[in-house]
Amino acid sequence: MFIRVGYDIVYECQQPTPMLLTLNVHASRAADIVVPDRIETTPFVPSSGYHDGFGNWCTRLVAPAGYFKISARGVVRDDGLIAPFYPHAHQHAVPDLPPDVLTFLLGSRYCETDLLTEAAWALFGTAPMGWGRVQAICDYVHNHIAFSYADARNTRTAYEAFVERRGVCRDYAHLAVAFCRCMNIPARYCTGYLGDMGMPLNVAPMDFAGWFEAYLDGAWHTFDPRNNTPRLGRILMARGRDATDVALSTTFGLNTLASFQVYTDELLEWPGSVLV
């Protein structure tokens, strides 16, 4: 299947504002990119790119004062399969973990392991280790948090989501990541596109999605406590310790988000008459 992805984001800046953007399809999907999702700006400004410490492709630019639009359109080839299910994947003892995954055991800005360790062991200490324990965490988080765009807050942490019991997909992912780390399972936050392919019609505006990956049996595996059901067409953009590392935009100056639209849908024809 072929999936169109893209966005239109408009900021109103009070003065020239440096920005760091994490808005491209992840390099791990490079072989699947049919039409590159190149970032375009209105008005045009020069930009440069770099890979951050987590392997994400980032763009840096300076937005001018006034309204500033960031856009992209791309097409990604996808196998149309749900994430593999490995119920027997085992959990590594901490001394056996590779050095590069140890950072994903530690607390971070939005995942306060120190505040959640006691609750995590009380809730999941008897769950089967490995895949079963991560799934138990996803089941709990899925049922514990009520999804609510109206209650979205970009400063909400995992502990606050645990106490307040409401939030959006990033809050589900943060709480699950924190619980996994409390249980000595490396976990990293992910963001990207997740369309409604194979799901009932959804009239809500499209948005970027947040989920996480847990390290089990020598590999990273995808989990999604917000939906907690197999989904098609998941396209990764960035990974990190939490939302701090994968922020769509990090700005260094006063600005207002004036408009925000995300596109991700299956193309029924390709190539030929379909326009990206």
Order of alpha helices (4+ residues) and beta strands (2+ residues): beta-beta-beta-beta-beta-beta-beta-alpha-alpha-beta-alpha-beta-alpha-beta-beta-beta-beta-beta-beta
